[in-house]
Amino acid sequence: MTMSARRQAPAVARNRGPILDVLRDALPVSGRVLEVASGTGEHAVHFAAAFPDLIWQPSDPDPDARASIVGWREEAGLGNLLPPVTLDAASPQWPVSEMEAVVCINMIHISPWEATEGLMAGAARVLDSGRPLILYGPFRREGLPLEPSNAAFDADLRQRDPRWGLRTVESVRVCAFDQRLAFDKLVEMPANNLVLVFRKA
Ligand SMILES: C[S@@+](CC[C@H](N)C(=O)[O-])C[C@H]1O[C@@H](n2cnc3c(N)ncnc32)[C@H](O)[C@@H]1O
């Protein structure tokens, strides 16, 4: 794999620090963490470096994303960062099992709702009782108008694909509850994003 496969997402440099602060609190001390929708792989490298006692498993269904993850992984040389696996959250079969945590950053709004349903079902399959599913991204809040930046983002997403768009926190909570993933906490993040933490019942 050549280094030219590495891609950069400008938002990662802005959000990886605040997300890391939440992960320090929500992740177990050791064990395996599945990252669904790793994208460029920049988060995977940052978090694997920050948590040397965790084994970080990146994944993405997009071959270009996986090539980018491989490129960043080769450069980083981290022993606890595994090669990426091909994982479509919507699939009823995932290529992994028995994880101590699942992390998914910025996927739910930019994929069909079936991906969120599959994410909840898959997380419930691979997590043991008490283990966390941690989501990050922009969401709608019941009874509150979207912030102007998120409203513009939502309109752009829906124009690109009518199946995409910002989800309500409540709809995501119900979807998780249906899979026996209990709501743990909501954390307000910079730039009108949220972290939602669920734990397997
Ligand atoms: C906006 S990018 C976010 C990437 C990375 N998590 C980040 O925050 O930079 C969305 C990612 O979701 C992935 N994705 C889309 N549909 C998916 C699905 N059904 N299952 C898993 N990943 C999916 C895409 O391939 C893409 O890498």
PDBQT file of the ligand as one rigid body, heavy atoms in Angstrom, charges set to zero:
ROOT
HETATM    1  C1  LIG A 301     -18.796  11.199   6.917  1.00  0.00    +0.000 C 
HETATM    2  S1  LIG A 301     -17.860   9.733   6.819  1.00  0.00    +0.000 S 
HETATM    3  C2  LIG A 301     -17.256   9.630   8.489  1.00  0.00    +0.000 C 
HETATM    4  C3  LIG A 301     -15.958   8.899   8.591  1.00  0.00    +0.000 C 
HETATM    5  C4  LIG A 301     -15.254   8.972   9.950  1.00  0.00    +0.000 C 
HETATM    6  N1  LIG A 301     -15.980   8.247  10.961  1.00  0.00    +0.000 N 
HETATM    7  C5  LIG A 301     -15.075  10.403  10.356  1.00  0.00    +0.000 C 
HETATM    8  O1  LIG A 301     -15.758  10.885  11.250  1.00  0.00    +0.000 OA
HETATM    9  O2  LIG A 301     -14.214  11.069   9.754  1.00  0.00    +0.000 OA
HETATM   10  C6  LIG A 301     -19.090   8.476   6.737  1.00  0.00    +0.000 C 
HETATM   11  C7  LIG A 301     -18.518   7.080   6.648  1.00  0.00    +0.000 C 
HETATM   12  O3  LIG A 301     -19.596   6.153   6.802  1.00  0.00    +0.000 OA
HETATM   13  C8  LIG A 301     -19.341   5.059   5.991  1.00  0.00    +0.000 C 
HETATM   14  N2  LIG A 301     -20.602   4.350   5.788  1.00  0.00    +0.000 N 
HETATM   15  C9  LIG A 301     -21.645   4.694   5.003  1.00  0.00    +0.000 A 
HETATM   16  N3  LIG A 301     -22.607   3.772   5.051  1.00  0.00    +0.000 NA
HETATM   17  C10 LIG A 301     -22.174   2.813   5.912  1.00  0.00    +0.000 A 
HETATM   18  C11 LIG A 301     -22.711   1.583   6.380  1.00  0.00    +0.000 A 
HETATM   19  N4  LIG A 301     -23.909   1.134   5.962  1.00  0.00    +0.000 N 
HETATM   20  N5  LIG A 301     -21.994   0.854   7.250  1.00  0.00    +0.000 NA
HETATM   21  C12 LIG A 301     -20.784   1.274   7.667  1.00  0.00    +0.000 A 
HETATM   22  N6  LIG A 301     -20.225   2.419   7.259  1.00  0.00    +0.000 NA
HETATM   23  C13 LIG A 301     -20.903   3.184   6.382  1.00  0.00    +0.000 A 
HETATM   24  C14 LIG A 301     -18.746   5.665   4.728  1.00  0.00    +0.000 C 
HETATM   25  O4  LIG A 301     -18.058   4.705   3.940  1.00  0.00    +0.000 OA
HETATM   26  C15 LIG A 301     -17.863   6.745   5.308  1.00  0.00    +0.000 C 
HETATM   27  O5  LIG A 301     -16.548   6.269   5.537  1.00  0.00    +0.000 OA
ENDROOT
TORSDOF 0
